[in-house]
Amino acid sequence: MDGGMIGIILAGGKSLRFGGATSKPKPIIEVNGIPLVLRAAAKLATEGATRICVLTGQNHEVIRDALGMENDDGLLWLGPHCTIPFELRYSGDNTGSAGRLLVIDRSELARGALLSYTDVFTDAPLGELAAGVRTLGVTFGMMTVSPHLPWGIVIAKNGLVTQFDEKPRDQLIRANSGFYYCAPSILDFLHKRSEMLEKEPMKRMIEAETVRSLHHEGRWVGIDSPKDVAEVEAADCDLFCCLEKPVILSSSTFNALD
């Protein structure tokens, strides 16, 4: 290992909300021609991750083929001055999000890990989240956001509507953004492969008073459905604009270009 911070992407789900197990896995859904998993990887890399590990499930081979990878190891190219190791790692078919992390060795977390899903995007400074967790010496840090509500809000007095806001942003809400930083000690809170990260392990860490949050007031987008993809493409959302299109290179291809 190079001793740098690892970027881990949880990509083993069955995409049930996105169309079910028979549909294309969400990690390889494209937004403006770039698979979601590569967009997630690019974000973690720009925030300080020196290598990327994508934890897959039954979708493993489909993701590998879609990315044009010869095997499970490649290189993420983000431009002429940024190329880092990129790995697909199988973590089980019926494994919870926390259980997937059990395929990560403690030594790989020596410098901590930036952790995300494939379907959340932000301009948040994840590097600050990582630095804060390290400084405080806690196990887990989570970025929170104030999302737009999924419904219109009605304000009425004696039945007379005085105000209506369509899907407003609630500044009082602190919602989980799906971006985290974790120290090696996170492995001590993961007990079963079936566990979901935001359930039992989160409760254990909170009880141990080792979870901190950092709130972000800027941009955040979650991709839950094909409709969401269409909306962000139509809006030309700046979170999905890249200076360089991220691609996966094989080691042989990279050596030939070097």
Buried (B, 14 or more C-beta within 10 A) or exposed (E): EEEBBBBBBBBBBBBEEBBEEEEBBBBBBBBBEBBBBBBBBBBBBBBBBBBBBBBBBBBBEBBBEBBEBEEBBBBBBBEEEEBBBBBBBBBBEEBBBBBBBBBBEEEBBBBBBBBBBBBBBBEBBBBBBBBBBBEEEBBBBBBBBBBEBEEEEEEEEEEEEEEEEEEEEEEEEBBBBBBBBBBBBBBBBBEEBEBEBBEBBBEBBEEBEBBBBBEBEEEBBBBEBEEBBEEBBEEEBEBBEBEEEBBBBBEEBEEEEE
